[in-house]
Amino acid sequence: MEIWVTRLKRLRIISMLLGLSNFAVIILGGFVLFIVIPGCDHNKIIMPVLAVSLAAILRIFVMIRSGIAQEAMAKVIQDSLSEPSIFESIIRLKRRIRYKAWLWWNRFAMIITLLQIMGGIYLVLNIAKYASHDGTSNECLIGMTSNGNQWKQKLFIVFIIMVCSIPLVQCFAGPDVLKWRSFYATKDDVWKAHYHEVFDHGIREALCCLGRVEYLGVSEEDEVCSVARLLGDLVAYRASGTGHLELIAGVALLHMNSGSTKSYEGVKMAPRELIQEAFDFFEYAEAAYTGPLLDFGRHNILFPCSWLYRQGILTPWTRNRRPILIGDNWWRGHAAAFLKYVDLPPETLRHGRVCQEKCEAAYFIVVLHHLRSVVVAVRGTETPEDLITDGLGRECLLSPEDLDGLINGKYIHPNVKQNVELSFPHYGHLGIVEAARDLYMQIEGNLEDQEAKSSGFLSSLLGAGCECDGYNIYVVGHSLGGAIATLLGLRLYGKYPKLRVYAYGPLPCVDSVIAEACSEFVTSIVHDNEFSTRLSVGSIIRLRAAALMALSEDSNTDTTLIFRLARRFLYISKCQRGIEVKNPPESHSPPAKVEDLHHEVYKGSNKLEDGYSFWKESDINSSSNDGDVDVNDDNFQNPFHKEARVENSLDNPVSQFLETVPGNKNRSAEDPPDVFLPGLVIHLLPEQSNTNVSLWKSWRFNEKPHKYNAYMAKREDFKDIVVSPNMFLDHLPWRCRYALQKILEAENAKELLDETQIV
């Protein structure tokens, strides 16, 4: 008996209501078939009613089977964490089998819901057809309900309403029958394992839809597993009771309350020569996008025609004159697209690769004799494999070979070299480091093999007495390509002191010591609020905490939401820090602004004790969004608001939470280390002519400022994600080029004006 009571408590309230509603449809369907409309046309009335009743029966059966599969999956997830690590492959297989079984029952339930919607539409159309005829007939529906049988008419109306409304409610309720929280409670590791399976299967199915069928059947540990595990760790806030919608609401408030752009008053402007050189070589980083992605963004309607033109499909007779690249198509279209974009003859493109696997980068090597330069252009994110490389965001130790340019570079300052050697170990972005290592092997060979030192492709171009002896070498890339170019430059600088790296919108990829050490030859260009230059595991974790704190700027935020978030995050902070809730430390003061929190909050992924309870047991069993607090909304003031915190700083639980938010100085060993933008950082900022621009205008695709400024920024200013409407659009490559062009035009106009005044 107790087992059934426990199982009943695990049911979601909405699931119970839907189950009872479908059962009611079955009962009402029987009344309609045998009492309300006897004698009607079998094909016109009885068949639609029978169909929706059978669909309701099937829906209840599927709900039961889905609940059983969900319970089996939850138990496997729980049990897998207690199994020895030697059976990891077997455990992973069991979890995957249980997850697939639950997933397929959910999808079957979606099909049944679709059938119910179609059945409801079919029933309504038939009723409408009968309602359009003479209503005096005693043989069918209208006649039966018009002869004083009002209860039959009302019963039939209720039946129609339920048939039409239940499938719609099922669409919004989701497929879950049981409450995950009734199994996982506050166990942090269990939630992570659950979402690991969710993301792992979702990524593999997405890759399968994109033509990568081989990922779907992989059972051993691979890159997809690593990405899914990282995403699962980031969703670990579910252990605190926070829902996805609550977190999104906090991010929305964070955007609404965000202040103006950081002030650069008194900051040094970027040198014109550096901007000019960055602009001159930007087209090679942009041209590396030889697939349809670049044309899709620039030519929204006619992008297929533009891409076919760039690929040279319309001129197949020129195929033999195009260079051969690794992985190119039959007509050598990627080589044609690159050359057409930069407007260079075929003989300038010497080497390259466009088809790559996981953690492999596409690249192009161009020789420019008129500039006495060799350009290595690395492509940014364009394929699903590139997305996997982006997602491998965990830290990776850098070997001395990875930092050969800093350790053995002839022109590196001795103090910089000593600082690098004495501060080992160093770390970087795992996916980017692996891609850079593979790219180095492709173009230069293995440093550990002494015979291969001079056998690489670059050595055959730039070596003593070779074709390009004494030439400058530029390694450029946008987004992911810029970060890979940086790691590649760290290895090449020791052999080629005339090397320069320009990374446009790169991902943070190295620690602070390496980021500062490579400033002599690496330049990172950041355009306004683009998200990629601020994207790391640490920044996402801080954004997660800052989303909650954004509530402090809105005194009218929903009462229930505020108290729910306050209590849950309060207890998490206390548990992680080991501080009693009743005695908050006086040495910590809450941040005055949300912006200040970005530099103070670092919510780690510490494991929570299984026995620790964040709320009452009654809260856990109440609903999927448990933890609601009854509060009188009259004269309500947001407890997160700074005025409320000042009034009662000791008794207010929100004030206690603010005082115990862990900062960087309190980081634990499990917290992911920060990664930074490499080299000199130049921030391109538009001059806003009107600060009161409406939100919908800021989302406009072609809305471009006419004046920009380039500042020498601090890399620490890009540790945290800026939530803004243009954070994704700012990452588009042609926007960065437009900003560089406007800066140079303004500089040229200023010089011309100065010369005119002198004359």
Buried (B, 14 or more C-beta within 10 A) or exposed (E): EEEEEEEEEBBBEBBEBBBEBBBBBBEBBEBBBEBBBEEBBEEBBBBBBBBBBBBBBBBBEBBEBBBBBBBBBBEBBBEBEEEEEEEEEEBBEBBBEBBBBBBEBBEBBEEBBEBBBBBBBBBBEBBEEBEEEEEEBEEBBBBBBBEEBEEBBEBBEEBBEBBBEBBEEBEEBEBBBBBBBBBBBBBBBBBBBBBBBBBBBBBBEEBBEEEBEEBEEEEEEBBBBBBBBBBBBBBBBBBBBBBEEBBEBBBEBBBEBBEEBBEBEEBEBBEBEBBBBBBBBBBBBBBBBBBBBBBBBBEEEEBEEBBBBBBBEEBEEEBEEBBEBEEBBEBBBBBBBBBBBBEBEBEBBBBBBBBBEBBBBBBBBBBBEEEEBBBBBBBBBBBBBBBBBBBBBBBBEBBBBBBBBBBBBEEBEEEBBEBBEEEEEBBBBBBBBBBBBBBBEBBBBBBEEEEBBBEBBBBBBBBEEBEBEEBBBBBBBBBBBBBBBBBBBBBBBBBBBBBBBBBBBBBBBBBBBBBBBBBBBBBBBBBBBBBBBBBBBBBBBBBBBBBBBBBBBBBEBBBBBBBBBBBBBBBBBBBBBEBEBEEBEEEBEBBEEBBEBBBBBBBBBBBBEEEBEBBEEEBBBBBBBBBBEEEEEEEBEBBBBBEBBEEEBEEBBBBBBBBBBBEBEBBEEEBBEBBBBBBBBBBBBBEEEEEEEEEEEEEEEEEEBEBBBBBBBBBBBBBBBBBBBBBEBBBBBBBBBBBBBBBBEBBEEEEEEEEEEEE
